[in-house]
């Protein structure tokens, strides 16, 4: 069984017992989360349900395994001959979710 879910402005193809890294969502480690399924299909592809915009009655259940910050990205702004330079960094927050069932 596979499904496509939407969270954080992105879509993810998920299977049961899979861990995915998504944009940060509120919650603590061990809490349960639910996502609406945009598409649900069998592994062999014989039966496919497509939602408009989501499949009615189908939910993807998961559990938050960790919250964290990604690697640091350095941002540098520089203008020659004007003596302007600026450097700062950004660490994007993320959430790891274990997909339990579809």
C-alpha positions in Angstrom: 0.0 0.0 0.0 1.4 3.4 -1.0 0.0 6.9 -0.6 0.8 10.5 -1.5 0.4 13.0 1.3 0.8 16.8 1.4 2.4 18.7 4.2 4.5 21.8 4.4 3.7 22.8 0.8 5.3 19.6 -0.5 4.0 16.1 -1.5 5.5 12.9 -0.3 5.2 9.3 -1.6 4.9 7.1 1.6 4.7 3.5 2.6 4.0 1.9 5.9 7.1 1.6 8.3 8.9 4.3 6.3 10.6 7.3 8.0 10.3 10.6 6.2 11.8 14.0 7.0 9.3 16.9 6.5 9.0 20.5 7.3 8.6 21.2 11.0 5.1 20.5 12.5 4.1 21.2 16.1 4.3 18.2 18.5 6.7 16.3 20.7 8.5 13.0 20.2 6.1 10.1 20.4 3.0 12.0 19.5 0.7 10.7 16.8 0.0 12.7 13.6 -2.5 12.3 10.8 -2.2 13.3 7.1 -4.9 13.4 4.5 -4.2 11.1 1.5 -4.2 12.7 -2.0 -3.8 9.4 -3.7 -3.9 5.8 -2.4 -2.8 2.7 -4.4 -1.8 -0.9 -3.9 1.8 -1.8 -4.4 1.1 -3.6 -7.7 -0.8 -0.6 -9.0 -4.0 -2.5 -9.8 -6.3 -0.4 -7.6 -5.7 3.4 -7.4 -7.9 5.9 -5.7 -7.4 9.6 -6.6 -8.8 12.3 -4.5 -10.3 15.6 -5.4 -8.4 17.1 -3.5 -8.2 14.2 -1.0 -9.4 10.6 -0.8 -12.5 10.5 1.4 -12.2 8.1 4.4 -8.4 7.5 3.9 -5.9 8.8 6.4 -2.2 8.3 6.8 -1.2 7.8 10.5 2.3 8.4 11.8 4.3 9.1 14.8 6.8 11.9 15.4 10.3 10.3 16.0 12.4 13.4 16.3 12.5 17.2 15.8 15.7 18.9 14.8 17.6 21.4 12.7 19.3 20.7 9.3 22.9 21.5 8.5 23.8 25.1 8.5 23.7 27.0 5.2 26.0 30.1 5.0 24.6 33.1 3.2 27.1 35.7 2.0 26.2 39.1 0.5 29.0 41.1 -1.1 29.3 44.2 -3.2 32.7 45.1 -4.6 34.1 48.6 -4.4 31.4 49.7 -1.9 33.0 47.9 1.2 29.7 46.0 1.8 29.7 42.5 3.0 27.4 40.5 5.2 27.4 36.9 6.3 24.8 34.9 8.2 23.6 31.4 8.5 20.3 29.5 8.4 19.3 26.1 9.9 16.0 24.8 8.6 13.9 23.0 11.3 12.5 19.6 10.4 10.5 16.7 11.8 11.1 13.0 11.3 7.9 11.0 11.1 7.5 7.2 11.1 4.5 6.2 8.9 2.6 3.5 10.8 -0.5 2.8 8.6 -2.4 4.0 5.6 
